[in-house]
Amino acid sequence: MKTMSVGEFKTHFSEVVEQIKDGEEIAVTYGKKKEVIGYFVPKLNKEKGKRTLGLLDGKADVLFKDDFKITEEEFLGFA
């Protein structure tokens, strides 16, 4: 990860934006101690597709007996 001061960031803003678009991660520092005040990272390109459900299908079973009972307090987590 590349590090630069606020002044460098401001001076080279357009170049920095291009670097970020190319996948570079940049930490911006401030002050004499050069404390990191923020990070600029590229946007994740997650494709929004169908959500996969049932990853554990066929690997586990749940069975509730007909006489299964739970109180309202147990259901709400008070018991």
VMD Tcl script that builds the backbone (N, CA, C; Angstrom):
set m [mol new atoms 237]
animate dup $m
set s [atomselect $m all]
$s set {name element resname resid chain x y z} {
  {N N MET 1 A 0.855 -1.180 0.000}
  {CA C MET 1 A 0.000 0.000 0.000}
  {C C MET 1 A 0.892 1.232 0.000}
  {N N LYS 2 A 0.591 2.121 -0.887}
  {CA C LYS 2 A 1.337 3.363 -1.029}
  {C C LYS 2 A 0.854 4.360 0.022}
  {N N THR 3 A 1.770 5.192 0.544}
  {CA C THR 3 A 1.426 6.208 1.533}
  {C C THR 3 A 1.836 7.568 1.011}
  {N N MET 4 A 0.980 8.570 1.219}
  {CA C MET 4 A 1.328 9.935 0.825}
  {C C MET 4 A 0.665 10.932 1.765}
  {N N SER 5 A 1.279 12.109 1.858}
  {CA C SER 5 A 0.738 13.157 2.722}
  {C C SER 5 A -0.464 13.813 2.051}
  {N N VAL 6 A -1.196 14.583 2.830}
  {CA C VAL 6 A -2.353 15.301 2.290}
  {C C VAL 6 A -1.913 16.230 1.164}
  {N N GLY 7 A -0.779 16.907 1.351}
  {CA C GLY 7 A -0.277 17.826 0.333}
  {C C GLY 7 A 0.046 17.118 -0.970}
  {N N GLU 8 A 0.725 15.973 -0.875}
  {CA C GLU 8 A 1.032 15.188 -2.075}
  {C C GLU 8 A -0.259 14.732 -2.756}
  {N N PHE 9 A -1.195 14.310 -1.929}
  {CA C PHE 9 A -2.473 13.836 -2.454}
  {C C PHE 9 A -3.177 14.936 -3.240}
  {N N LYS 10 A -3.207 16.141 -2.649}
  {CA C LYS 10 A -3.859 17.254 -3.324}
  {C C LYS 10 A -3.141 17.637 -4.611}
  {N N THR 11 A -1.813 17.650 -4.580}
  {CA C THR 11 A -1.025 18.054 -5.738}
  {C C THR 11 A -1.190 17.099 -6.909}
  {N N HIS 12 A -1.258 15.809 -6.600}
  {CA C HIS 12 A -1.301 14.780 -7.641}
  {C C HIS 12 A -2.652 14.072 -7.703}
  {N N PHE 13 A -3.720 14.794 -7.399}
  {CA C PHE 13 A -5.037 14.177 -7.276}
  {C C PHE 13 A -5.442 13.356 -8.500}
  {N N SER 14 A -5.334 13.931 -9.681}
  {CA C SER 14 A -5.757 13.224 -10.899}
  {C C SER 14 A -4.961 11.942 -11.101}
  {N N GLU 15 A -3.647 12.015 -10.861}
  {CA C GLU 15 A -2.797 10.833 -10.996}
  {C C GLU 15 A -3.171 9.770 -9.961}
  {N N VAL 16 A -3.466 10.232 -8.740}
  {CA C VAL 16 A -3.845 9.306 -7.669}
  {C C VAL 16 A -5.142 8.591 -8.026}
  {N N VAL 17 A -6.100 9.311 -8.557}
  {CA C VAL 17 A -7.377 8.706 -8.945}
  {C C VAL 17 A -7.133 7.611 -9.983}
  {N N GLU 18 A -6.260 7.876 -10.942}
  {CA C GLU 18 A -5.953 6.872 -11.961}
  {C C GLU 18 A -5.280 5.643 -11.334}
  {N N GLN 19 A -4.387 5.872 -10.377}
  {CA C GLN 19 A -3.720 4.755 -9.694}
  {C C GLN 19 A -4.737 3.902 -8.946}
  {N N ILE 20 A -5.684 4.556 -8.292}
  {CA C ILE 20 A -6.715 3.829 -7.550}
  {C C ILE 20 A -7.579 3.025 -8.522}
  {N N LYS 21 A -7.927 3.628 -9.644}
  {CA C LYS 21 A -8.713 2.916 -10.653}
  {C C LYS 21 A -7.963 1.704 -11.186}
  {N N ASP 22 A -6.620 1.768 -11.182}
  {CA C ASP 22 A -5.790 0.655 -11.649}
  {C C ASP 22 A -5.554 -0.393 -10.564}
  {N N GLY 23 A -6.140 -0.190 -9.370}
  {CA C GLY 23 A -6.043 -1.197 -8.313}
  {C C GLY 23 A -5.121 -0.856 -7.164}
  {N N GLU 24 A -4.450 0.284 -7.218}
  {CA C GLU 24 A -3.529 0.697 -6.143}
  {C C GLU 24 A -4.325 1.128 -4.913}
  {N N GLU 25 A -3.810 0.799 -3.732}
  {CA C GLU 25 A -4.404 1.253 -2.471}
  {C C GLU 25 A -3.495 2.333 -1.903}
  {N N ILE 26 A -4.084 3.426 -1.421}
  {CA C ILE 26 A -3.291 4.559 -0.953}
  {C C ILE 26 A -3.774 4.994 0.419}
  {N N ALA 27 A -2.799 5.159 1.345}
  {CA C ALA 27 A -3.081 5.681 2.679}
  {C C ALA 27 A -2.663 7.146 2.689}
  {N N VAL 28 A -3.498 8.013 3.240}
  {CA C VAL 28 A -3.200 9.440 3.296}
  {C C VAL 28 A -2.824 9.791 4.735}
  {N N THR 29 A -1.669 10.486 4.876}
  {CA C THR 29 A -1.175 10.842 6.206}
  {C C THR 29 A -1.293 12.343 6.427}
  {N N TYR 30 A -1.230 12.737 7.726}
  {CA C TYR 30 A -1.386 14.140 8.073}
  {C C TYR 30 A -0.523 14.461 9.288}
  {N N GLY 31 A 0.031 15.655 9.303}
  {CA C GLY 31 A 0.764 16.160 10.454}
  {C C GLY 31 A 2.212 15.701 10.524}
  {N N LYS 32 A 2.904 16.209 11.576}
  {CA C LYS 32 A 4.317 15.881 11.765}
  {C C LYS 32 A 4.532 14.403 12.037}
  {N N LYS 33 A 3.573 13.798 12.728}
  {CA C LYS 33 A 3.692 12.371 13.056}
  {C C LYS 33 A 3.276 11.479 11.892}
  {N N LYS 34 A 2.787 12.094 10.841}
  {CA C LYS 34 A 2.330 11.375 9.655}
  {C C LYS 34 A 1.359 10.245 10.008}
  {N N GLU 35 A 0.333 10.625 10.767}
  {CA C GLU 35 A -0.698 9.659 11.134}
  {C C GLU 35 A -1.616 9.422 9.940}
  {N N VAL 36 A -1.955 8.173 9.721}
  {CA C VAL 36 A -2.871 7.839 8.629}
  {C C VAL 36 A -4.261 8.328 9.009}
  {N N ILE 37 A -4.855 9.128 8.128}
  {CA C ILE 37 A -6.193 9.657 8.399}
  {C C ILE 37 A -7.245 9.050 7.486}
  {N N GLY 38 A -6.804 8.326 6.470}
  {CA C GLY 38 A -7.776 7.714 5.574}
  {C C GLY 38 A -7.108 6.832 4.541}
  {N N TYR 39 A -7.939 6.000 3.933}
  {CA C TYR 39 A -7.470 5.084 2.908}
  {C C TYR 39 A -8.314 5.264 1.652}
  {N N PHE 40 A -7.680 5.179 0.523}
  {CA C PHE 40 A -8.385 5.169 -0.748}
  {C C PHE 40 A -8.094 3.829 -1.391}
  {N N VAL 41 A -9.138 3.074 -1.610}
  {CA C VAL 41 A -8.999 1.737 -2.183}
  {C C VAL 41 A -9.957 1.608 -3.360}
  {N N PRO 42 A -9.600 0.765 -4.319}
  {CA C PRO 42 A -10.490 0.603 -5.470}
  {C C PRO 42 A -11.803 -0.055 -5.075}
  {N N LYS 43 A -12.827 0.283 -5.805}
  {CA C LYS 43 A -14.142 -0.301 -5.580}
  {C C LYS 43 A -14.092 -1.782 -5.938}
  {N N LEU 44 A -14.709 -2.604 -5.106}
  {CA C LEU 44 A -14.773 -4.030 -5.393}
  {C C LEU 44 A -15.728 -4.266 -6.547}
  {N N ASN 45 A -15.336 -5.084 -7.466}
  {CA C ASN 45 A -16.186 -5.382 -8.610}
  {C C ASN 45 A -16.962 -6.665 -8.380}
  {N N LYS 46 A -17.761 -6.659 -7.347}
  {CA C LYS 46 A -18.602 -7.820 -7.083}
  {C C LYS 46 A -19.797 -7.773 -8.007}
  {N N GLU 47 A -20.002 -8.845 -8.688}
  {CA C GLU 47 A -21.150 -8.919 -9.564}
  {C C GLU 47 A -22.380 -9.240 -8.740}
  {N N LYS 48 A -23.422 -8.486 -8.957}
  {CA C LYS 48 A -24.660 -8.747 -8.236}
  {C C LYS 48 A -25.450 -9.784 -9.005}
  {N N GLY 49 A -25.341 -10.991 -8.548}
  {CA C GLY 49 A -26.051 -12.076 -9.182}
  {C C GLY 49 A -27.026 -12.692 -8.203}
  {N N LYS 50 A -27.517 -13.840 -8.569}
  {CA C LYS 50 A -28.425 -14.528 -7.675}
  {C C LYS 50 A -27.657 -15.004 -6.458}
  {N N ARG 51 A -28.288 -14.906 -5.327}
  {CA C ARG 51 A -27.694 -15.343 -4.086}
  {C C ARG 51 A -27.854 -16.848 -3.970}
  {N N THR 52 A -26.755 -17.526 -3.665}
  {CA C THR 52 A -26.802 -18.972 -3.549}
  {C C THR 52 A -27.338 -19.354 -2.179}
  {N N LEU 53 A -28.408 -20.094 -2.181}
  {CA C LEU 53 A -28.984 -20.568 -0.931}
  {C C LEU 53 A -28.808 -22.079 -0.857}
  {N N GLY 54 A -28.803 -22.580 0.345}
  {CA C GLY 54 A -28.742 -24.020 0.514}
  {C C GLY 54 A -27.355 -24.606 0.349}
  {N N LEU 55 A -26.340 -23.889 0.808}
  {CA C LEU 55 A -24.980 -24.393 0.694}
  {C C LEU 55 A -24.784 -25.696 1.464}
  {N N LEU 56 A -25.563 -25.891 2.508}
  {CA C LEU 56 A -25.429 -27.102 3.321}
  {C C LEU 56 A -26.484 -28.141 2.984}
  {N N ASP 57 A -27.164 -27.961 1.861}
  {CA C ASP 57 A -28.214 -28.895 1.461}
  {C C ASP 57 A -27.657 -30.314 1.368}
  {N N GLY 58 A -28.312 -31.218 2.085}
  {CA C GLY 58 A -27.900 -32.611 2.074}
  {C C GLY 58 A -26.800 -32.937 3.066}
  {N N LYS 59 A -26.286 -31.942 3.777}
  {CA C LYS 59 A -25.195 -32.174 4.732}
  {C C LYS 59 A -25.674 -32.195 6.174}
  {N N ALA 60 A -26.872 -31.720 6.413}
  {CA C ALA 60 A -27.408 -31.697 7.775}
  {C C ALA 60 A -28.929 -31.710 7.696}
  {N N ASP 61 A -29.545 -32.184 8.760}
  {CA C ASP 61 A -31.003 -32.216 8.840}
  {C C ASP 61 A -31.447 -31.629 10.168}
  {N N VAL 62 A -32.631 -31.069 10.162}
  {CA C VAL 62 A -33.256 -30.566 11.381}
  {C C VAL 62 A -34.617 -31.218 11.468}
  {N N LEU 63 A -34.912 -31.757 12.638}
  {CA C LEU 63 A -36.185 -32.432 12.835}
  {C C LEU 63 A -36.818 -31.902 14.109}
  {N N PHE 64 A -38.028 -31.371 13.997}
  {CA C PHE 64 A -38.786 -30.919 15.152}
  {C C PHE 64 A -39.898 -31.930 15.397}
  {N N LYS 65 A -39.938 -32.477 16.589}
  {CA C LYS 65 A -40.979 -33.438 16.959}
  {C C LYS 65 A -42.327 -32.723 17.072}
  {N N ASP 66 A -43.403 -33.470 16.911}
  {CA C ASP 66 A -44.744 -32.898 16.997}
  {C C ASP 66 A -45.037 -32.319 18.372}
  {N N ASP 67 A -44.403 -32.878 19.418}
  {CA C ASP 67 A -44.669 -32.408 20.776}
  {C C ASP 67 A -43.662 -31.343 21.232}
  {N N PHE 68 A -42.903 -30.767 20.310}
  {CA C PHE 68 A -41.935 -29.730 20.646}
  {C C PHE 68 A -42.666 -28.500 21.145}
  {N N LYS 69 A -42.240 -28.007 22.311}
  {CA C LYS 69 A -42.869 -26.817 22.892}
  {C C LYS 69 A -41.788 -25.864 23.372}
  {N N ILE 70 A -42.067 -24.588 23.241}
  {CA C ILE 70 A -41.162 -23.553 23.719}
  {C C ILE 70 A -42.020 -22.423 24.269}
  {N N THR 71 A -41.614 -21.891 25.401}
  {CA C THR 71 A -42.387 -20.797 25.996}
  {C C THR 71 A -42.028 -19.495 25.283}
  {N N GLU 72 A -42.865 -18.497 25.481}
  {CA C GLU 72 A -42.608 -17.205 24.864}
  {C C GLU 72 A -41.314 -16.602 25.395}
  {N N GLU 73 A -41.036 -16.798 26.699}
  {CA C GLU 73 A -39.812 -16.292 27.298}
  {C C GLU 73 A -38.578 -16.957 26.701}
  {N N GLU 74 A -38.649 -18.274 26.471}
  {CA C GLU 74 A -37.537 -18.980 25.851}
  {C C GLU 74 A -37.326 -18.501 24.417}
  {N N PHE 75 A -38.424 -18.307 23.707}
  {CA C PHE 75 A -38.364 -17.845 22.332}
  {C C PHE 75 A -37.708 -16.471 22.240}
  {N N LEU 76 A -38.045 -15.580 23.173}
  {CA C LEU 76 A -37.511 -14.226 23.156}
  {C C LEU 76 A -36.154 -14.115 23.847}
  {N N GLY 77 A -35.652 -15.223 24.406}
  {CA C GLY 77 A -34.318 -15.238 25.000}
  {C C GLY 77 A -34.269 -14.751 26.440}
  {N N PHE 78 A -35.416 -14.722 27.130}
  {CA C PHE 78 A -35.433 -14.270 28.515}
  {C C PHE 78 A -35.174 -15.402 29.498}
  {N N ALA 79 A -35.283 -16.631 29.068}
  {CA C ALA 79 A -35.149 -17.757 29.990}
  {C C ALA 79 A -33.734 -18.284 29.982}
}
mol reanalyze $m
mol bondsrecalc $m
mol representation Tube
mol addrep $m
